[in-house]
Amino acid sequence: MDFTLNEAQLLVQRTARDYAERRLKPAAAQLDRSGVFPLEYLQEMAGLGLMGVNISEGLGGAEAGAVAYSLAMTEIAAACASTAVTMAVTNMVGEVIEAFGTEEQRERHVTALTSGRHVAGAFALSEPEAGSDPGGMRTTATRVDGGYLLEGQKQWITSGAHAGVFVVWARTGGAGTRGISCFLVEKGNPGLKPGRAEDKMGLRASNTVPLTLERCFVPASALLGELGGGFKIAMMALDGGRIGIASQACGIARAALDASGKYARDRQQFGKPIADFQAIQWMLADSATELDAALLLTLRAASLKEARQPFSREASMAKLFASEAANAICNRAVQVHGGYGYTREFAVERHLRDVRVTTIYEGTSEIQRTVIARSVLR
Ligand SMILES: Cc1cc2nc3c(=O)[nH]c(=O)nc-3n(C[C@H](O)[C@H](O)[C@H](O)COP(=O)(O)OP(=O)(O)OC[C@H]3O[C@@H](n4cnc5c(N)ncnc54)[C@H](O)[C@@H]3O)c2cc1C
């Protein structure tokens, strides 16, 4: 098996790493403290092709593939997890519109996302009463003259106060998942009302809001894909999205492990560096091994996606393993830092808060296990 990255993948990885080290890493602690949305960084990243890594060049993307996207996400997340989740959702929205959109929808929105004209994209699936079970959504889209009227509530919408385009799911008729369709709603639509930003444990510079859709009119041309075909689009998008979140988890974990190694060499107790104690070495060894396993599962899922082979089960395995391992790695990193790890002075405190959500969003660990078990039992 060949683990060598090709030229394009190395270039994207290097570009993301250089940018993350130079611009994001020095800003991340302050972004976390202030909770300010990383607008200027997102615009710079669009200029580097990072808002459409796996989107075709014709639409302004880098066309570098799913593996390159995973590598870039890991680099950005290692520096600033808040910026990384904003990038992840924007890339996902761009890919979904490219895959299912009409020529006009692609031209209008994908190019705006890749160029940074849309600051971000938003993915509005979850609702207050429908999280793990999006098939239970209540938002409706009723056919009216010239288009549809959307009514309902969405919850936890990343970048909802800033996004230029929202992919919104709503019921168009019929029971179950076949009655769900997908629409593109543009920023500034008077019926689309973002609520107050959530006061989150981590990812504090990312924006997460509830959305109210109140007599929200969209023209018939805003339908994405087929009428009644929305649930399938959501599931396909989430398969790819899970590779993004697995990569984000790997990035945060790598940063926590790097910080732990450095701290263990510097910190002295009992007259020697704590790195000399086997207890510390074993924590570092476990973290390094789990991180490599997480990266390999993630890159396997990404390379299957790139080869246009089925990758749903592998993406769930990567998301499950990487997010759980990253939580353990960040937790150990705080332990290696002792009391200092529990203060804002050291980045591992932020990493532990940021990584927590990776086992929750884009499908909880329990839901990933359900997806995996279904494929095992098939
Ligand atoms: C910071 C953040 C950003 C987010 N961004 C977005 C976004 O941009 N767009 C979007 O649409 N959503 C977004 N989400 C929503 C996210 O995907 C949901 O929170 C997630 O799917 C879980 O749904 P829930 O919170 O309603 O939990 P629930 O579904 O209520 O789950 C609660 C608990 O029950 C468990 N559970 C539920 N069903 C089962 C089952 N069948 N078997 C076993 N256990 C089960 C869950 O695993 C969990 O432990 C975001 C969430 C957060 C926190």
The ligand as a Gaussian input file, in Angstrom:
#p B3LYP/6-31G(d) Opt

LIG

0 1
 C      -21.429000      23.652000      17.826000
 C      -22.452000      22.921000      17.005000
 C      -22.552000      23.198000      15.654000
 C      -23.520000      22.551000      14.877000
 N      -23.648000      22.893000      13.550000
 C      -24.700000      22.402000      12.842000
 C      -24.969000      22.883000      11.517000
 O      -24.243000      23.714000      10.959000
 N      -26.067000      22.397000      10.876000
 C      -26.908000      21.497000      11.430000
 O      -27.874000      21.114000      10.789000
 N      -26.674000      21.012000      12.688000
 C      -25.607000      21.452000      13.400000
 N      -25.362000      20.997000      14.676000
 C      -26.304000      20.035000      15.272000
 C      -25.715000      18.665000      15.538000
 O      -25.532000      17.967000      14.355000
 C      -26.651000      17.972000      16.548000
 O      -26.435000      18.593000      17.798000
 C      -26.418000      16.489000      16.629000
 O      -26.826000      15.847000      15.448000
 C      -27.159000      15.854000      17.824000
 O      -28.489000      16.258000      17.867000
 P      -29.096000      16.834000      19.241000
 O      -28.187000      17.868000      19.744000
 O      -30.516000      17.197000      19.001000
 O      -29.030000      15.610000      20.247000
 P      -30.104000      14.418000      20.378000
 O      -30.420000      13.856000      19.034000
 O      -31.234000      14.870000      21.225000
 O      -29.251000      13.326000      21.167000
 C      -29.086000      13.350000      22.584000
 C      -28.373000      12.051000      22.983000
 O      -29.179000      10.906000      22.617000
 C      -28.403000      10.044000      21.804000
 N      -29.276000       9.393000      20.816000
 C      -30.205000       9.969000      20.005000
 N      -30.746000       9.051000      19.204000
 C      -30.149000       7.874000      19.483000
 C      -30.273000       6.543000      18.973000
 N      -31.121000       6.231000      17.996000
 N      -29.491000       5.584000      19.525000
 C      -28.622000       5.870000      20.518000
 N      -28.455000       7.111000      21.046000
 C      -29.207000       8.085000      20.521000
 C      -27.365000      10.936000      21.123000
 O      -26.257000      10.184000      20.659000
 C      -27.036000      11.877000      22.271000
 O      -26.101000      11.269000      23.120000
 C      -24.369000      21.597000      15.469000
 C      -24.254000      21.306000      16.839000
 C      -23.321000      21.963000      17.610000
 C      -23.246000      21.664000      19.072000

